[in-house]
Amino acid sequence: MSLLSPVSAIPVTGLPEFVLGDDVGRLIADQCRVNGTPLTDGDLVVVAQKIVSKAEGAIQLISEQAPTAEALQLAEEIGKDPRMVQIVLDQSARVVRAVPGVLIVETIHGFICANAGVDQSNIEADDVVTTLPEDSYRSARGIRKTLVELLGLSVGVLVSDTFNRPWREGSTNVAIGVAGFDPLRDLRGTIDDFDREMVTSMVSLADEVASTAQLVMGESGRIPAAIVRGVSWDPGDFPSDRLLRPANRDLFR
């Protein structure tokens, strides 16, 4: 399968500050229309985790945390606020690596990332942090359901977050929730440009789309959603572990 040309990323500007109970899908659909960039068949809608977490109430107050002995010890080792460490531990299945200034965990969702995705950036109050949605795939499905019902279009939805990578400097946007399409492009069995059969090639289409969207969403600037247009994708519903590499094949875990 190939990409349609051209591929474009369209920022969804003008969205409000999201609060508990907001209908993310409806607000995005309405704002796209207001902006003169309405959604069309085949679009992939990338939504930042931060607004999904706010709308779903996936937030914690730092001042309300009562650090356990484990959190206090770990906070001393890495030089972080023990209350923040407690929030991270509550969102974690296990600690993968802890060194001064760095806390890498496996989240309760199965992601390997820094601080379990707990984040204080782009939040109005100093005492508030967001955590990852309880189920980002369910969140993506809900947003897509709203868009399909409102617009009658065939679209896909991604919930995204920025992750660092163990073998590269700098963070990149990745998909933590997907709805309506296959997040992987399986090229095994296809023929390359020199007539050789590809035997291992698996492309993370969802992560490529998320990174494309990040070019116009940025890390600040109040653009928490984008449309990626011109990408071909296979429709369908896929399990939430589709993009997670099993531990026995993960050399960095």
GIRASUL-V834932 format. One record per pair of residues at least 24 apart in sequence whose ideal C-beta (glycine too) atoms are under 8 Angstrom apart, sorted by the first residue. I is the first residue (numbers start at 0). J is the second residue. D is the distance in whole Angstrom. If there is no record, write none. Layout:
i: {I	I}
j: {J	J}
d: {D	D}
This chain:
i: {0	0	0	1	2	2	2	3	3	3	4	5	6	6	6	6	6	7	7	7	8	8	8	8	8	8	8	8	9	9	9	9	9	9	10	10	10	10	10	11	11	11	11	11	11	12	12	14	14	14	14	14	16	16	17	17	17	17	18	18	19	19	19	19	20	21	21	21	22	22	23	23	23	23	23	23	24	24	24	24	24	24	24	24	25	25	27	27	27	28	28	28	28	31	36	37	38	38	38	38	38	39	39	40	40	40	41	41	41	41	41	41	41	42	42	42	42	42	42	43	43	43	43	43	43	43	43	43	43	43	44	44	44	44	44	44	44	44	44	44	44	45	45	45	45	45	45	45	45	45	45	45	45	46	46	46	46	46	46	46	46	47	47	47	47	47	47	48	48	48	48	48	48	48	48	48	49	49	49	49	49	49	50	50	51	51	51	51	51	51	52	52	52	52	53	55	55	55	57	57	57	57	57	58	58	58	58	59	59	59	59	59	59	60	60	61	61	61	61	62	73	73	77	77	83	83	83	86	86	86	86	87	87	87	90	90	90	90	90	91	95	105	106	108	108	108	108	109	109	109	110	110	110	111	111	111	112	112	112	113	113	116	116	120	120	121	131	131	132	132	134	134	135	135	135	136	136	136	136	137	138	139	139	139	139	140	140	140	142	143	143	153	153	154	155	155	155	155	157	157	157	157	157	159	159	159	161	161	165	166	171	171	171	172	172	172	172	172	172	173	173	173	173	174	174	174	174	174	174	176	177	177	177	177	178	179	179	179	180	180	180	180	180	180	181	181	181	181	181	181	182	182	182	182	183	183	203	204	204	205	206}
j: {184	231	233	231	229	230	231	229	230	231	229	229	211	227	228	229	230	227	228	229	211	212	214	215	225	226	227	228	36	215	225	226	227	228	215	216	222	224	225	36	222	223	224	225	226	221	222	50	221	222	223	224	53	123	50	53	54	223	53	54	53	54	55	56	54	50	53	54	54	145	50	51	54	141	142	145	141	142	143	144	145	146	149	156	145	149	142	146	224	145	146	149	150	226	226	150	146	150	152	154	226	152	228	152	153	154	153	154	228	229	230	231	232	152	154	155	226	227	228	154	155	156	157	180	208	226	227	228	230	232	142	143	146	154	155	156	157	224	225	226	227	156	157	159	172	208	209	212	216	224	225	226	227	139	142	156	157	158	159	223	224	158	159	160	216	223	224	116	129	131	132	135	158	159	160	175	118	120	121	122	129	223	223	224	132	135	138	142	158	176	129	130	131	132	129	132	133	138	129	130	131	132	133	127	128	129	130	86	117	127	128	129	130	126	127	86	126	127	128	126	97	102	101	102	114	117	128	115	117	128	130	114	115	117	115	116	117	130	131	115	252	252	131	134	135	175	239	239	240	243	162	175	243	249	251	252	160	162	163	162	163	160	175	218	219	219	160	175	158	176	176	239	175	176	239	176	177	178	239	176	176	176	177	178	179	178	179	236	178	178	179	179	234	179	179	180	232	234	182	205	208	209	212	209	212	213	213	218	251	251	206	210	213	206	209	210	212	213	216	205	206	209	210	203	205	206	208	209	242	239	205	237	241	242	236	234	235	236	204	205	232	233	234	235	232	233	234	235	237	241	206	237	241	242	241	242	242	230	232	242	242}
d: {6	6	7	7	7	6	6	5	7	6	7	6	7	7	7	4	6	7	5	6	5	5	6	5	5	7	5	8	5	7	6	4	8	6	4	6	5	8	5	8	7	8	4	6	7	8	6	7	7	8	6	6	8	7	4	4	5	8	6	7	7	7	8	5	7	8	7	4	8	6	6	6	5	8	5	8	7	4	7	7	3	5	7	8	6	7	7	7	5	7	6	5	6	7	7	8	7	6	6	6	7	7	7	5	5	7	7	7	7	8	8	8	8	7	5	8	5	7	5	7	5	7	6	7	5	7	5	8	6	7	7	8	7	6	7	5	7	7	8	6	8	8	5	5	8	6	6	4	7	7	5	8	6	8	6	7	7	5	7	7	5	8	6	7	6	4	7	7	8	6	7	7	6	6	4	6	7	8	6	8	6	6	4	7	5	7	5	8	5	8	4	6	7	6	7	6	7	7	6	5	7	5	7	6	7	5	7	5	8	7	5	8	6	5	6	7	5	7	6	5	6	7	7	6	8	7	7	8	5	6	7	5	5	5	4	7	6	5	7	5	7	7	7	8	7	7	8	8	7	5	8	7	8	8	7	6	8	5	8	8	6	6	8	8	8	6	7	7	7	7	8	7	4	3	8	5	6	7	4	8	5	4	6	4	8	4	8	8	7	4	5	8	7	7	4	4	6	8	8	6	6	6	8	4	7	7	7	7	4	8	8	5	7	8	4	5	7	4	7	8	5	5	8	8	4	6	7	5	7	8	5	7	7	7	7	6	8	7	8	8	4	6	6	7	7	4	8	6	6	8	8	7	5	5	6	7	6	7	7	6	7}
